[in-house]
Amino acid sequence: MGGQPKVSVLVPVYNVERYLSKCLDSLVRQTLDDLEIIVIDDGSTDASGAIADRYAEKNANMVVVHKPNEGYGKTLNLGISLAKGEYIGILESDDWCSPFMFERLYTQAKEKDVEVIKSDFYKWWSETDISVNQSVAPHEVYNTKTNLRKNIELIFMQPSIWSSIYKRDFLVKNGIFLTETPGASYQDASFQHKVLFCVESLFVINESFIYYRQDNPTSSVYDKRKIFCVCDEYDECRSFLQEKGLPFTSLLERARVGGYLWNYNRLDEEGRRMFYPRMRGDFARIKKEGFLTRDLYPQSAIVKILSIINGLGKYSQQRIECGEVFGEPIRLW
């Protein structure tokens, strides 16, 4: 590989020996010339590290870094610091992608002259080999060069940070990194919001390349122990906004509401009992600060949020249906 790579793909790895070969196979078959693959083994205790090493021996554009177990955020931040590519992409080690993914994203990013380009993805079940297309954004966001100042609907995009590529210089210049909390604790939420707060040129295409595995029982989305990690991510984003003096606090708090409802719904009854007071308290603060406004919330959402603040709802209810609050499921975030 001569000169600067066009794209550096970061693959964070931790105990995924069952899935890693399929992931790496999809990367070594990419059609993009000058692709750098950086596999960061976060202290795996299974055969993941050895599998990655075998691939690197056969592929000159792949580098494997072995490190102690420090969590998802610190692992990807190391990858960002090591990447040499013009753009940076991420592929989770239990997922895989189409062979033309990075050629297509890079070509489009250069043609549109954007700092970030994002795509849809497939939800994929390996046992049945069923894949379902997943849109990442409201329809009005697609196929237009935009940013958060021009279109606040961007705040409702799903935090699938791995279905995008980012200009490396853009990330570094703006100090956009993941929070380094232990484990995999929804650090993608704050990373995406930081990107949206700072990006001047973003383009979303309605094509899918990533196959996002739905039947990995160890995925962090199924971890009911991490009850308050979502709160930490939104608090981190608020600190980021304050440090940079950016005018998006009301949008962030609107996103927090959706994120909290998503988190509440994934928890069991014991988890909901623990999380409900924090959710209620933060919703009350959002109202007190003047961010519960009709330009960001439909009347039905305001009524529902007020019922939570005033204690009319109970933690033991089965779900708080997001459709009942915000309409489209995409608006969770």
C-alpha positions as CSV (number, residue, x, y, z in Angstrom):
1,M,0.0,0.0,0.0
2,G,1.6,3.2,-1.2
3,G,0.9,6.7,0.3
4,Q,-1.9,7.5,2.6
5,P,-4.7,4.9,2.9
6,K,-8.1,6.1,1.7
7,V,-9.9,4.5,4.6
8,S,-8.7,3.0,7.9
9,V,-11.2,0.5,9.2
10,L,-11.1,-0.1,13.0
11,V,-12.1,-3.5,14.3
12,P,-12.5,-3.6,18.1
13,V,-12.2,-7.2,19.3
14,Y,-13.0,-8.9,22.6
15,N,-13.8,-12.6,22.9
16,V,-15.5,-13.0,19.5
17,E,-13.8,-16.2,18.3
18,R,-17.1,-17.5,16.9
19,Y,-17.7,-14.5,14.7
20,L,-14.3,-12.9,13.9
21,S,-13.4,-14.8,10.8
22,K,-16.6,-13.8,9.0
23,C,-15.9,-10.2,9.9
24,L,-12.3,-10.2,8.7
25,D,-13.2,-12.1,5.6
26,S,-15.5,-9.4,4.6
27,L,-12.8,-6.8,5.1
28,V,-10.0,-8.5,3.2
29,R,-12.3,-8.9,0.2
30,Q,-13.0,-5.1,0.0
31,T,-12.8,-3.6,-3.5
32,L,-11.4,-0.3,-2.3
33,D,-7.7,0.1,-3.1
34,D,-5.5,1.5,-0.3
35,L,-7.6,0.2,2.6
36,E,-6.0,0.0,6.0
37,I,-7.4,-2.5,8.5
38,I,-6.6,-2.0,12.2
39,V,-7.7,-4.8,14.5
40,I,-7.5,-3.9,18.2
41,D,-7.6,-6.9,20.5
42,D,-8.9,-5.6,23.9
43,G,-7.3,-8.4,26.0
44,S,-9.4,-11.3,24.7
45,T,-9.1,-14.5,26.7
46,D,-10.3,-16.8,23.9
47,A,-8.7,-17.4,20.4
48,S,-9.7,-14.0,19.0
49,G,-6.2,-12.6,19.1
50,A,-4.7,-15.7,17.4
51,I,-7.3,-15.6,14.7
52,A,-6.5,-11.9,14.0
53,D,-2.8,-12.6,13.9
54,R,-3.3,-15.3,11.3
55,Y,-5.2,-12.9,9.0
56,A,-2.6,-10.2,9.4
57,E,0.2,-12.7,8.4
58,K,-1.6,-13.1,5.0
59,N,-2.8,-9.5,4.5
60,A,-0.2,-6.8,4.3
61,N,-2.8,-4.0,4.8
62,M,-3.9,-5.4,8.2
63,V,-2.3,-4.5,11.5
64,V,-3.2,-6.2,14.8
65,V,-2.7,-4.5,18.2
66,H,-2.9,-6.5,21.4
67,K,-3.6,-4.6,24.6
68,P,-5.0,-5.2,28.1
69,N,-8.7,-5.2,28.5
70,E,-9.8,-1.5,28.9
71,G,-13.2,-1.3,27.3
72,Y,-14.8,-0.3,24.0
73,G,-14.2,3.4,24.2
74,K,-10.5,3.2,25.0
75,T,-10.0,0.5,22.3
76,L,-11.5,2.6,19.5
77,N,-9.7,5.7,20.7
78,L,-6.4,3.9,20.3
79,G,-7.5,2.9,16.8
80,I,-8.3,6.5,15.9
81,S,-4.9,7.6,17.2
82,L,-3.2,4.9,15.1
83,A,-5.2,5.3,11.9
84,K,-3.4,6.8,8.9
85,G,-6.3,6.9,6.5
86,E,-8.0,10.0,5.0
87,Y,-11.3,8.6,6.4
88,I,-11.9,6.3,9.4
89,G,-14.5,3.6,9.5
90,I,-15.5,1.0,12.1
91,L,-16.6,-2.6,11.8
92,E,-17.8,-4.4,14.9
93,S,-16.1,-7.8,15.2
94,D,-19.4,-9.8,15.3
95,D,-20.8,-8.1,12.2
96,W,-19.7,-8.2,8.5
97,C,-20.1,-6.0,5.4
98,S,-20.6,-6.1,1.7
99,P,-17.3,-6.2,-0.3
100,F,-17.9,-2.9,-2.0
101,M,-18.9,-1.0,1.2
102,F,-15.8,1.2,1.7
103,E,-15.3,1.8,-2.0
104,R,-18.9,3.1,-2.3
105,L,-18.7,5.2,0.9
106,Y,-15.3,6.7,0.0
107,T,-16.3,7.5,-3.6
108,Q,-19.5,9.2,-2.4
109,A,-17.7,11.1,0.3
110,K,-15.2,12.5,-2.2
111,E,-17.8,13.2,-4.8
112,K,-20.0,15.1,-2.3
113,D,-16.9,16.6,-0.5
114,V,-18.2,15.8,3.0
115,E,-16.6,15.2,6.4
116,V,-19.0,12.4,7.2
117,I,-21.1,10.0,5.1
118,K,-23.6,7.6,6.7
119,S,-25.5,4.7,5.3
120,D,-28.4,2.4,6.2
121,F,-27.6,-1.2,7.4
122,Y,-29.2,-4.7,7.6
123,K,-30.3,-6.3,10.8
124,W,-29.1,-9.9,10.3
125,W,-29.9,-13.2,12.0
126,S,-27.1,-15.7,11.4
127,E,-29.1,-18.9,12.2
128,T,-31.7,-18.2,9.6
129,D,-29.6,-15.9,7.3
130,I,-32.5,-13.4,7.3
131,S,-31.6,-9.7,6.8
132,V,-33.9,-6.8,7.2
133,N,-33.1,-3.3,5.9
134,Q,-32.9,-0.7,8.6
135,S,-33.2,3.0,7.9
136,V,-31.0,5.2,10.1
137,A,-32.6,8.6,9.6
138,P,-35.8,10.4,9.0
139,H,-36.6,10.5,5.2
140,E,-36.0,14.2,4.8
141,V,-32.3,13.8,5.8
142,Y,-31.3,11.5,3.0
143,N,-29.3,12.5,-0.1
144,T,-28.6,16.1,0.8
145,K,-25.4,17.7,2.0
146,T,-26.4,19.0,5.4
147,N,-25.6,19.6,9.1
148,L,-27.4,20.0,12.3
149,R,-27.8,23.8,11.9
150,K,-29.6,23.2,8.6
151,N,-31.7,20.2,9.7
152,I,-32.4,19.4,13.3
153,E,-33.9,16.1,12.2
154,L,-30.3,14.7,12.2
155,I,-30.5,14.5,16.0
156,F,-32.9,11.6,15.5
157,M,-30.5,9.4,13.5
158,Q,-29.7,6.0,15.0
159,P,-26.3,5.8,16.7
160,S,-25.0,3.2,14.3
161,I,-21.5,4.8,14.2
162,W,-20.2,1.8,12.2
163,S,-22.3,2.5,9.2
164,S,-20.4,5.7,8.5
165,I,-16.9,6.9,7.5
166,Y,-15.4,10.1,9.1
167,K,-12.7,12.3,7.9
168,R,-9.8,11.7,10.2
169,D,-8.7,15.3,10.3
170,F,-12.3,16.3,11.3
171,L,-12.3,14.0,14.3
172,V,-8.9,15.0,15.5
173,K,-9.5,18.8,14.9
174,N,-12.7,18.7,17.0
175,G,-11.4,16.4,19.7
176,I,-14.1,13.8,18.9
177,F,-13.3,10.6,20.8
178,L,-15.4,8.0,22.6
179,T,-15.9,8.1,26.4
180,E,-13.5,5.6,28.1
181,T,-16.0,4.0,30.5
182,P,-15.4,0.3,31.2
183,G,-16.8,-2.3,28.9
184,A,-19.1,-1.6,26.0
185,S,-21.5,0.9,27.6
186,Y,-23.3,2.8,24.8
187,Q,-20.3,5.0,24.0
188,D,-21.6,5.2,20.4
189,A,-24.4,7.6,21.5
190,S,-22.1,10.3,22.7
191,F,-19.7,9.8,19.8
192,Q,-22.5,10.3,17.2
193,H,-23.8,13.4,19.0
194,K,-20.4,15.0,19.2
195,V,-20.0,14.3,15.4
196,L,-23.4,16.0,14.8
197,F,-22.6,19.0,16.9
198,C,-19.3,19.7,15.0
199,V,-19.9,18.5,11.5
200,E,-20.3,21.1,8.7
201,S,-20.9,18.7,5.9
202,L,-22.7,15.3,6.2
203,F,-24.4,13.1,3.7
204,V,-26.7,10.1,4.3
205,I,-27.3,7.6,1.6
206,N,-30.2,5.0,1.5
207,E,-28.0,2.0,0.8
208,S,-27.1,-0.8,3.2
209,F,-23.7,-2.5,3.5
210,I,-23.3,-3.7,7.1
211,Y,-24.9,-6.9,8.4
212,Y,-25.6,-6.1,12.1
213,R,-25.8,-9.4,14.0
214,Q,-28.9,-9.8,16.1
215,D,-28.2,-13.1,17.7
216,N,-25.0,-12.5,19.7
217,P,-26.1,-13.1,23.3
218,T,-23.1,-11.2,24.6
219,S,-23.9,-8.0,22.8
220,S,-23.9,-5.0,25.1
221,V,-27.5,-4.1,24.1
222,Y,-28.6,-7.2,26.1
223,D,-26.7,-6.3,29.2
224,K,-29.3,-5.3,31.8
225,R,-26.6,-4.4,34.4
226,K,-25.6,-1.2,32.7
227,I,-28.7,0.6,33.8
228,F,-27.2,4.2,34.0
229,C,-24.6,4.1,31.3
230,V,-26.9,6.0,28.9
231,C,-27.1,8.8,31.4
232,D,-23.4,9.1,31.5
233,E,-23.2,9.4,27.8
234,Y,-25.7,12.3,27.6
235,D,-23.9,14.0,30.6
236,E,-20.6,13.7,28.6
237,C,-22.3,15.3,25.6
238,R,-23.6,18.2,27.6
239,S,-20.1,18.8,29.0
240,F,-18.7,18.7,25.4
241,L,-21.2,21.3,24.3
242,Q,-20.4,23.6,27.2
243,E,-16.7,23.3,26.7
244,K,-17.1,24.2,23.0
245,G,-19.8,26.8,23.5
246,L,-22.1,25.1,20.9
247,P,-25.8,26.0,20.8
248,F,-27.4,22.6,20.8
249,T,-28.3,21.9,24.4
250,S,-32.0,21.8,23.8
251,L,-31.6,19.3,21.0
252,L,-29.3,17.2,23.1
253,E,-31.9,17.1,25.9
254,R,-34.6,16.2,23.4
255,A,-32.3,13.3,22.3
256,R,-31.8,12.4,26.0
257,V,-35.6,11.9,26.4
258,G,-35.7,9.4,23.6
259,G,-32.5,7.6,24.8
260,Y,-33.9,7.3,28.3
261,L,-37.2,5.8,27.1
262,W,-35.3,3.3,24.9
263,N,-33.2,2.4,27.9
264,Y,-36.2,2.0,30.2
265,N,-38.0,-0.3,27.7
266,R,-35.0,-2.7,27.4
267,L,-34.8,-3.2,31.2
268,D,-36.5,-5.8,33.3
269,E,-38.9,-4.8,36.1
270,E,-36.1,-4.5,38.7
271,G,-34.0,-2.4,36.3
272,R,-37.0,-0.2,35.6
273,R,-37.6,0.3,39.3
274,M,-34.0,1.5,39.7
275,F,-33.9,3.7,36.5
276,Y,-37.3,5.3,36.8
277,P,-36.4,7.9,39.5
278,R,-33.3,9.0,37.5
279,M,-35.4,9.3,34.4
280,R,-38.1,11.2,36.2
281,G,-35.6,13.6,37.9
282,D,-33.8,14.4,34.6
283,F,-37.1,15.0,32.8
284,A,-38.1,17.4,35.6
285,R,-34.7,19.2,35.2
286,I,-35.3,19.5,31.4
287,K,-38.7,21.1,32.1
288,K,-37.2,23.4,34.7
289,E,-34.5,24.6,32.3
290,G,-37.1,25.5,29.7
291,F,-36.3,22.8,27.2
292,L,-39.7,21.1,27.1
293,T,-41.0,23.2,24.2
294,R,-43.6,22.7,21.5
295,D,-41.0,23.3,18.7
296,L,-39.2,20.1,19.8
297,Y,-42.0,18.0,21.2
298,P,-45.6,17.2,20.0
299,Q,-48.3,17.9,22.6
300,S,-48.8,14.2,23.2
301,A,-45.1,13.8,24.1
302,I,-45.3,16.8,26.5
303,V,-48.4,15.3,28.2
304,K,-46.6,11.9,28.6
305,I,-43.4,13.5,29.9
306,L,-45.4,15.6,32.4
307,S,-47.2,12.5,33.6
308,I,-43.8,10.9,34.4
309,I,-42.5,14.0,36.1
310,N,-45.7,14.3,38.2
311,G,-45.6,10.6,39.2
312,L,-48.7,9.5,37.4
313,G,-46.8,6.7,35.7
314,K,-45.2,3.8,37.6
315,Y,-41.9,2.0,37.0
316,S,-43.8,-1.3,36.9
317,Q,-45.7,-0.6,33.8
318,Q,-44.9,-3.0,31.0
319,R,-43.5,-0.4,28.6
320,I,-43.6,3.3,27.8
321,E,-44.5,3.1,24.2
322,C,-42.3,5.4,22.2
323,G,-44.9,5.6,19.4
324,E,-47.3,6.9,21.9
325,V,-44.8,9.7,22.8
326,F,-43.0,10.5,19.5
327,G,-44.7,8.7,16.7
328,E,-42.0,7.2,14.5
329,P,-39.7,4.6,16.2
330,I,-36.7,6.3,14.5
331,R,-37.2,9.3,16.8
332,L,-36.1,7.2,19.8
333,W,-32.7,9.0,19.5
